[in-house]
Amino acid sequence: MREFGELLRTHRIRVGLTQQQLADFAMVSVRAIRDLESGRTRTPRTETVRLLADGLRLDDSSRAELAQAGGRPSAKAGVAPPAPSSSIMGREAETAALVALLVSGCGTEQARFGLGGPRLVTVTGVSGVGKTRLALEAAGELHFRHGWSVLWQLTSVPSIDDDQDTVLVTDRRPDPRLLAAHPRLRVLVTALAPTGLAGEHVFPLAPLPDDAAVRLLLTHVHRVRPGFRPEPANQAALIGLVHELDGLPSALEFAAGWFMVYSPQHLLERLRSNPMDPTSAHLRDALRRSLSTLDDEQRRKLADVIEHGGREDLRELSVRGLVRDTGGRYEVLNLVRAAALEPVSEPHFAGGVALTWPC
């Protein structure tokens, strides 16, 4: 049997959460998670196991395996995981729009006759932009403010109450038969690219704007340097940092750890020489997974934008969050460019740019 800490870390990395994010989602201290993953604590309390399983959105079999590894009896998944301990920063408008989209047209009569808003919504965006965090926030709003039942992706067919509005949150391609069989069900997908299923509404999630990105960066910095304060001497460097990191929440969180050894100005210099250097291996691999969703034509377009900039229709790249519109002209995100150009043990593609792609 696998050790509890090893299993916990495997599940956390699989869903793309940092220890701090899991702590926020599960309402468990980050120190407790560190002690569990390092093996310093080997027998967590039953309630701790349940909270961690809820925060990780584990299905029944994974939940039982985690409980067994911790020496605890397994428990069935609840209606919804705990609400995050703090509001989502800089995503208030996106949260409200996503909730309104899912709520529109809900109810027995509307659902029965196919009225109202879309029943399948896919939040797309580049790895690290915060799709999972937004989905969790929206699910919490639907459950705690609107009284919806919330289900997380299960390996088996979930038990759905057809007398109650329900949202199924998943990072997998859903079975379209579920929607046909359950009129009051909505499905919220987080994915690198659209699913392509009929009736899908794509909800692209863009990077954070500058002001929200700086606030988020400072929130993470204060966890490692409580006395750090923004001031005129470092304000330009802070703005430069969020630009170099594309306003991606996961990149900002990891980079904040470097404030223990670098000033904002020195960290910015390091980023400008190699944007991928002060980011985690997990984020690097996740960005390459984003690139791996492209077909040959989309790769050609991305290579062209990297080398020359782009003005043609780049919707496929935009919904994946790989490029952004800068006023009639597209540019590639800095971290995406770095991930695409970083040498790996794969053949390069033609097109003037040494693009490398994972299998």
Phi, psi and omega in degrees: 000139180287148176295149181302313183299318179296318180293319179299314180297320179299313180295320182296315180292324181300321181269359173080032180254144169279169176299321180294319179295317178297321177300318179295316183292318187268352183058042174239145182295146178295330177296320179298320179294318178298318180295322179292314183291329180277348180090001178294328173245126186244345182233080180293156176293156180302318181294324177296317178300317181296315181296319179294319179296321177294315181297328179273353181058048182283145174282177187299317183290319178293324178296317180294321179296318180295317180297319179296319179297330179272003179074028182237152174292145182283158178228151179288154179294143179279182179294322180205152176285169178299151175291148177304150183285345179217154181292154182286131188272125176079004182240022183299316181294317180295321179297313180298318181294319181293317178296315179299322180296317181287326182284332185303124177078009180287161182124159187299309185292316180299315181295321183297323183259011175071028181269167173090201187281182182292149180259347176236114180240128179245118175274116182249162178160165181293155178303135178092359184279345176107028181297314181295318180296320178294318180297320178296318179296316180295319179297320177297318177299314182296322182283309189277334181254333183246354175077019180283155168275140180240126177243147176251157185307128178244155177287330176259173180294124182291154176274114187246130178272111183284356176264006183222141174295132187223142172240132174257120181257128185211154171252019180240163176291118186284159175282115183297343179292336178298317181293322180292326184277339186230096187299333183262015179267137167244149178239127179246114184252139168248125187205160177287334183213160178301153180282334182083005180284153180298139178079007182288137171252120181271130182241087181291136179251117182272163174300163179293144172293165188306312186295317179291323179296319178295318179298318179294318178302314181295325177300316179288323180299320183294343176284338179248335176225080185304332183272000182290137179225136174291142180210166183307327184290335181244002183299316181296323179293322178297317176297318178300322180296314181291330175293313181296329181265009172062015182067023179277120184306317182293324178292320179296320181296316181290318181297331180301330180297335180285349178294346176292335185237344182237149167281162177305321181294316180291323178295321178297319177300319179294319178297318182293333178278330179200097185300333183276348187300308183270029176247165184280156175299327179296316179294320178301313180294324180294321178295323177293327175294323176301316179294328184290348179281352184276144172273181185299320181292320178293325176295320178298316180297318180295319178299321181292320179293320179300319186275322189236351193081168184215147176235349181286174181294117182237041184301318182299322179284327181292315182292337175276353178075018182276334178230163176224150180275123180250038179094059179089356179224135182267146173226151180276142176300144182304313183290328176293316177301314182296319180293324180289325185267346183295128182296132172224172184277059177224154179294148178277150177265151179288167176125012176088349181233136183280068179287136176235141187227142176286156177289000000 
